[in-house]
Structure formats: C-alpha cells, structure tokens
Amino acid sequence: MISNATTNNILKLQNQNRLRPKSLWQSPITQNLKLCDENYDLKNKNVYVVGTGKAAQNMAVEVEKLLSTKITEGIISIPKGSLHQNSVKTNISYYEGAKDNLPDEEAMITAKKIEHLVTNLGKDDFLLVLISGGGSALLPLPIEPISLSEKTKLIKQLAHSGADIKELNTVRKRISALKGGQLALKSKANRTVALILSDIVGDPLDLIASGPTTENTDNPQEALNIIKKYNLFDNLSQSILTVLNQQDQQILFPKEIVKNFVIGSNKLSTEAAATEAEALNYFPIQLSNIVTGNVKDVALEYANLTKAFCNFLSNKINAATLKNIVDNLNIPGLDSIFINSLDSIREKDICLILGGEITVEVKGNGQGGRNQQLALQFSYYLNEIKHELNNFDVYFLSAGTDGIDGPTDAAGAIGYLNLISDCETELDVNSFLNNNDSYNFYKKFKNGSLHIITGHTNTNVMDIHLIIIKRH
C-alpha cells in the first residue's frame, strides 16, 4: 500500500515546480533597468506592459513590484479562473479568457486591447512583453476577415488530424494578427523586450505562444501545404482562403530594437525538484527535460528504466550494464553520464527526475489528460514486472506544472507498484485506459487521494515526471 509519508514527499517535490522567480530585474531608482545582463535606460521613457499566458500574472506582479508608478499602462491576458489578488496597485489591468485553454471571445477582446495599445506607442515608450505557455489561446486575434470561430475550427481540425505543434503554429502564425512576430512589428515603441517562460521542448522562440515577438521565417506557402497535407483545403472558408492567398508585405523585422529572453523552462523545474529531493534525503538523478513521445511508449520505457535501476540496486547488474541499458532506452534526452556519480546511490532511496511533454492518442471518449494517463499506464506496466521488483516500492508522479491536465481540475496523478493489484477487484484498469478515462479512474480509486489537485499554478513549463524507488 502507498504510505501517506511517501505521498506527502511526492507532493512536496511537485510543489517545487511552481515558478521560482529569479532576480532578473535590478533597478535602484527605476531609471535603469537590467534584464538578463542587458541594461536599459528608462529615463524620460514611458513603460508599457503587455502579457499573455498562464504565468503572465505572476510575471506582471514582479514587474509591478519593481517599476510601480513608472508603468504608464499594462494589459495582461490570463486564463479564466486564474486571477489572484496579489497585484500591486499600478496601472496594469488583468483580463481573463480562454477557458479550458480554448480561444474565446473574451480572450479576443483582450487581444484587441493589446493590439490597440502597442500600435499607439511612440519613440518615448518602452514596451515590456511577458509571454508564457497558454499564450497562444489567450491572444487569439485572427487577421480580418477571418472570424475567431473559423480560425478555431481549422486549428481543431488540424489537431484532430494529427498535426504536430510546429505544424499547428505555422498555420496559426499565418492567419493571426499578433502571432508570428506581428505584435513586435506593430509596436511603435522605442524598445520592445519580451521575457519568456518556455512550455515547449527545446525552447523554440517562434513556437512559444506562437512567437508574437519573434521573427516569422516560415515560407508563406508552408501553411497552405500543411492544410493540404491533412486534406482540409477543400473545406476552407473563403475568408481563410483570402488571407492565405495574400502576398506578404516585405517588412524588415526590427531586430535591433526587439529582444527576446527565455527566463524559465522545464530545465529549471527539474533542477528545483532535484534540490527538494535531496532535502528529503533521496538521491536525486536528473535524467532528461526534453521527454516527448506517445504515452504508452513512454510508460513502457519508464518501466524498463525502473527495472534497470532496481536490478542495479540489488547488485544483479553492474554500472556498465546499467549504462548500456540506459543508452538503449528510447527516452529523448536521456544521458548516462550520471552513472559516473553513483558511488553513494546504494545508501539512499532514489528519485529519478524527468520532464517534457508527451502526447496521448485519443481513441475513447473518457475524461483525462496525458499526465493521468501516464501515471495509470506506468502502473499497468509495472504490474507486469513486479515479481522482479520484490525488494522495492516504486512510486510515480506525472503532473503539469500549470496545474491543469487536459480538461480536468487535476494537474496529474500518482501511480505505484501495486496499484493494479490493489484495484483489480473493483475497477478494470484496461477499460479506463482504452477509453482514455484516467480522470474518472483516479476519481473512484482510493476516493481520489492519488489525484494531484493544485488549481492554477500561474506558471507553465511543461510536465514533471518523478520515479521514486525505495527499499523495503
């Protein structure tokens, strides 16, 4: 059975993945601003702030604390239900929208407000842009004459057809009024600086929130090619066709006055988890922060990874064999260099730390998300090899750092070695997995105690995966 102490420790590790603000701004008298080692003179400058994404409010609060009355005006677009009251009394306004991370009329109205603000700035103005995951849905302003419903319908059709994030954002940028660098191009400020929290593997600036302040280097024809690839061209609305067939004006992107800085990522999240794991007396091993792939494939590889570590801890295999196994696992970013520092691993319980963003192939009509599905699928595969893990307890957490996993109120869930045997008399795990109904499984199993419920964390740096291996 899973112990309360272990559950509490796992939850402590998860809590470390809320945004930890770094000292990015230094400004003794708010006349000189230091951002990521670059200095900006604010003397005689009006400061404007716009932001979009799940972490935009927390980011803006830190800006408010620093710049206070120096801020002339600010507009921040945040998820529905995430507004908190920690803001300083400044000229920044916060607007909610995009419920369940879906573009809606409220978010579009806010996007119009942002567009109006930036296009009316001048040479005495400094624009600070705050961007984080979820920002694409919160900045859904299509190019006229496209309607929001037409744009949303096309993106949904592409997603359901199997388009990946790069393809989706290539199309989004082509039919959006603020994405693909358009926000920066429309800004008439003397300087535009964007601070970015990455929610995409590899931190590609043009894909995070669809790159509103990043030069769009896509071939204009590429969006049309993607639509044709998924056989959606014949059903396009006339307004989308009109925009796609327009010749782009050759406007030089103002790189000399636009700067983009990544200030947070999944790497920082896994590092924070490692620090907390060590404080809880685990031996932390950071393995990867760029995990991608199908949930079933990742769950199986994680089970194989767990088995290899258990065999090593039991002296069934040596470090060289462990290294060989790890090197042959299909887990992106996995690096066996950690094996060089395992001298004391046999003295402590261990915590394997990974992060990234995986995908689920939806075949059922249940309720859930990739993290809950992964926790349940991993437990299923562990059950198949548990006779080989007799000397250990294994616990697993998979959760979204934004606090939301799919269209549910859970961030993720906890799995463990004996989960399947503990529930097999009352719940059919296979039926829940096949129906993509992991949320309702965890709702029913142990009265929902293995659900991770945090609410909106007001940040988003992808997902965190923790595997804890404890000796009996």
N, C-alpha and C positions, 0 to 999 in steps of 0.2 A: 504493500500500500504506500501511496505517496505521503510523506510526512509534512505537517504544517511548517516545520522549520525550513525544510528544503524549498517548499513553495514560497515562503517569505523571502528566502535568499534569491530565488529566481526573480521575484518581483522587484527586489532591490536592484538587481542587475538591469532589468528592463527600465527602471526609473532613471538610470544614469543616461539614458539615451534621449532625454529631453534636451532641448538646445542649451548648451552651456555657453553663454556669451563670452567672447574673448575681448580683450582690450584693443579694439580696432581703432577707436577714436581717441585722440588726445588733443585737448584744446583748452589751455589755461583760461583764456578770456574770450573764447568762441570767435576770435578773429582769424585764427589759423587752425585749420582742420587737417588732421593727419589720418589718412586712410591707407591701411596696408603699406606703410612706409613711404607713401607719397603725400606731399604737403599741398594744401590748397588755401589760398589767401581769400578769406571771406570779407575782408574789409570793403565796405561800400557795396557789398553784394546782398541781394535778397535770396534767402534759401527757401526752396520749394521741395516738398517730399511727396512722392507717389509710390505706391506699393501694391503688390498683388501676390497672393499665395497663403498657404496655411500658417506660415511663420511671420507673415508681414506685420501683424500687430505687435508681436514681441520685439521684432526688429525696430519698428517705429517707436516703441516705448523707450528703447535705449537711445534713439536719436533725440527724442523729446527731452530726456533727462539731461543730455549733453548740450543741445542747442537752444532749448527752451524758447524764449521770446525772439530768438534770431530767425525762427521759422515764420515765414510770411503766410504760407498756406500749405496744407497737405491733404491728400486724398488716398485712403488705403482700402483696398478691396479684399475682404476676408470671408471665409466660409460661413454659411448660415449656421447659427447656433454656437459660434466660437468667440463672440465678443466678450471680453472681460473688462473689469473696471479699474485696471492698474495704470491707465493712461495718465500722463501729466496734463495739466490744463494748458494746452497750447492751441495753435490754430490748425491742428490735424484733425480731420474728420474720418470716421470709420464707417464703412458700409458693408453689410452682409449680403451674400448671394450664393449662387451655385450650390444649392442643397444637394447632398449626396455626390458632390464633385461633378455635377452636371451643369453646363451653361444654362442660364435662365435670364429672364427679363430684368430682374434686379441687378444681376452682375453686368448686364449690357448697359444699363443706365449709368452704373458707376464707371464703366469703361468710357462712356461718352463724356462724363465729367472729367476724367483724366485726360482724354484727348483734347478737350477744350482748354484745360489748364496749360498743358505743355505747348500747344500751338500759339498761346498768347504770351509766352515768356519773351524776355528780351536780353540784350547784351549785358545788363547789370544783374542777371539772375543766375543762380547756381541750382541745378536740379539733381536731387539725390533719389535714386530709384531702388526700391527694396523688392527683391524677387525671390520666391521660393516655390517649392513644389505645390501643385494645385493652381498655380498662377495662370495657366492656360485657360481653365474653365472660368476663372474669375476675371478674365479680360476678353470676353467673347464678342468683340465688335467686328462684324463682317464688313467687307467692302461693299458699298452700295452698287447695285440694287439688291444684293443678296440679303435675304431675311435670316434672322437667327435660327428659325426652325429649319430652313433649307440647309444651312451650314451644319447644324447639329445632326440632321438626318443623314447627310453624306458621311460625316465622320463616324457615326454609329454603324452605318453600312460597311464602311471600310474595316472597322474594328471587328465586326462580326464575320467578315470575310477572311480574317487572318492577317491584316496589315499590321506590321510592327510599329514601334513608337517612332522610328525615323520616317517611315512612310506616312504615318498619320500627321506628324508635324510638318512634313514637306507640303502636304496638301493644306493644312491649317494656315501655314505662313502665306501661301499663295492667295488665299481668299480672305485674309484678315487685315483689318485696318491698323492694328497696333503691333502685331507679331512680326517676326522676321525682320527685326530692326526698325520697323516703322515708327515705334514710339520715339526712338533716338533721332530718326530722320525728321520727325515732325517737331521735335523740341527746338525752340529758338533760343534756348539758354546759352550763356557764355560757356558753361561746362555742364556735362551730364555724366554722372558717376553712378554705376549700378553695383550694389552689394548683393551677392547671390548665394543662396543655400541650394546645394545640388541635390536633386532627388533622382538622378539618372546615372547609371553605371558609366564611369569614365569621365564624368563632369563635362559633357559637351555643351558649351555655352549656347549654341544655336538651338538646342533642343529643350533646355530647361525653361519651362513656361513658354515654349515656342520662340525663345530668343527675342523679346521685344527691344532689347538694346544691343543686339549683336548683328553684324552684317550678314545678310542672307546671300550666300554664294551659290544657292541652288540654281540649276538650269531651269528657266521658267517653264520649259516643256515637261519637266520631270513630274510635276503634279498631275498633269493630264495623262502621262504614261502610267502612273500608279493607278489612277481611276480606271483606265482601260485594262490594266493587268487583272483587276478584280471584277471585270465585266459590269461596271457600273456606269459606263459612259452613256449608254442609250437612255438611261433614266434620269439624267441630269436635268435640273431645272434650267430654264432659259437664262435666268439671272446669273447662275454659276457659270454657264457656258460663255456668257458675255464677258465676265471677268477673266476667265481662263484664256480667252482669245485676245484679250487686250495686250497691246505691246507695252512692256515696261518702259517707263521713262528712265533714262540713264542718269541716275543721281549718284554722285560720288559719296560714299559713306564717310562721315567726318571723323575718322579715327583719331585725329589729333585732339579733339575736344570730347570724345566719348571714351570712358574707361569702364571695364568690367572686372570685378574682383570676386572670386569664389572664396567665401569666408566660412563655409561649413559644408561637410559632406559625410557620407557613411563611414569614411575612414576615421573621422573624429569620434563618431558614435562607437565604433568597435574599440577604439583606444580608451574611451571613457568606461566601457564595460570591463575591459581588462584591468583597469585601475581598481574598480569596485570589486571585481572577483578576487583580486589579490588581498584587498582589505577584509574580505570574507573568508580568507585562508584557503582559497582554491589556488591551484597552479593554472594561471591563465595562458592560453595559447591562441593568438590571433592568426587565423588561417587565410581569410580572404574577405575583402569588402566589395567584390565585384561578381557575386554569385548570380547567375542567370540560369534559365532553363525551365523545362516543364516540371511541375510539382512532383509528379510520380518519379521522374528520373532523379531529381534532386534528393527526394526522400530515400530512394534506394542507395544512392551514393553516400548519403549521410549515415545510413545504417551500416554500410561497408566500412566507412571511416570509423565509426564507433567500435565495431568488431575488431578492427586492426589495433586500436588503442587498448582495448581490453586485453587482447592477446599479448600486447607488449607489456602491460602492467602485470600480467600473470606469468611473465617470463617464457611464454610459449614462442615468441619471436624476438629477435634482437633488433637493434636500432636500424641496421642496414636493411632488414626485411621490411620494417615499418616504413622506411623511406621509399623503398621500391613500391610498396602498396599505395602510399600517398601519391607518388608521382604518376601512378597509372589510373587514379580516380578521375572521373570526368566532372570535376568541380572547378569552374573558372576561377583563376587567381590563386589556386591552392599552391603553396610553396613549402617544400620540405626542409627549408633552411632552419626551421625551428628545432629540428632534431638535434642540432649541434648544442642545444642548451637544455637538454633533458636530464641532467645529472641528478636533480632532486625530485624528478617527477614521481618517483615511487613513494615519496614521503607524504604526498598530499593528494586529496581528491582533485580532479582536473576539470577545467571549464574550457571547452572548445568554443571559440567565438568567430562567427561568420556574419556577413551581411551582404545585401544586394537587393535584387528584385526579381522574383520568379514569376512564372505565368501558369495559369490553370486552363486546361482545355475543358470548356463547359459543355457537358453532354446532358446534364439533368436540369431540373427546374427548381432545385432546392435553394437554400439561402446560405451564404457563406462568403469566404474570401480566401485568397491564396495562403495566408498565414494559418488560418484554422485548418484548412485542407492539408497543409504540410505537416502540422503537428499530428493530425489524425493518421495520415498516410505513413509518416515515420514510425508511429507507434505500431501500425499494422506490420511493417517490415521488420521491426524489432522483434515482434512476437514470433516471427518465423525462425529467428536465430537465437531466441532467448535461452535455449538449452546450452548454448555455447558461452553464455554470459553469466553463469551461475554465481560467480563471486562478486557481482557488481549490481548496483542500482543505477539506472540510467534515466535522466530527466531531460526534457527538451522544451524550449520555448521558442516560438516564432511569433513575432509581433511587428506591426507597422509603427514606426516612430511618430507618425501623425496621430496615432490613437484610433484610427479607423481602418478596418479590414473589410473591403467590399462594402456593400450597402447594409452594414450592420452597426450596432453600437459597441462592438468588441474591437480591440486592437489586434487580437490574436488569441492563442491558446497554448496550454501546456500539454505535452504528451509524456508518456513514461513507459518503462519496460513492460509492466504488467497491465497496461490499460486494457488491452483486448480481453485477457482472461478475466479481468475484474468486471467487464460489462457484458460478456457474451451470453449470459443467461437472460438479460433483459433488453439488450439492444443489438441489432445486426449492423455491425460496422460497415460491412460491404455495401449494404443498401444506402447508407448515408454517404459513403464515398462516391458511389456510382451516380447518385442523384445530386452531387455537389451540394450536400446539405450539412456541411460540417458545423454550421452555426447551431442548428437545432439539435445535433448530437450533443454538443457541449452544453447546450441549454438543459438537456434532460439528464446528462450523466453527472452524478455527484452534485445535483442541484446547481449546476453552473459554476461550481467553485474553481474549475480549471480554465474558465474564460479569463482573459486579460481585459479588464474594463478600466480605462483611464479617462475617457472623454477626449475631446480635442486637446492635444498637447501644444498646439500652436507652433509646431515645427514639422518638418518633413525631410528626412534624409534617408529615405527608403526603409528597408526592413532589417531587423536584427534577429539572428538565429543563435541560440545558446544550447550547447550539449554539455550536460554535467554528468560526469562519471564518478560514482562514489563506491568505495569498497564496503563490503558487508562488515 
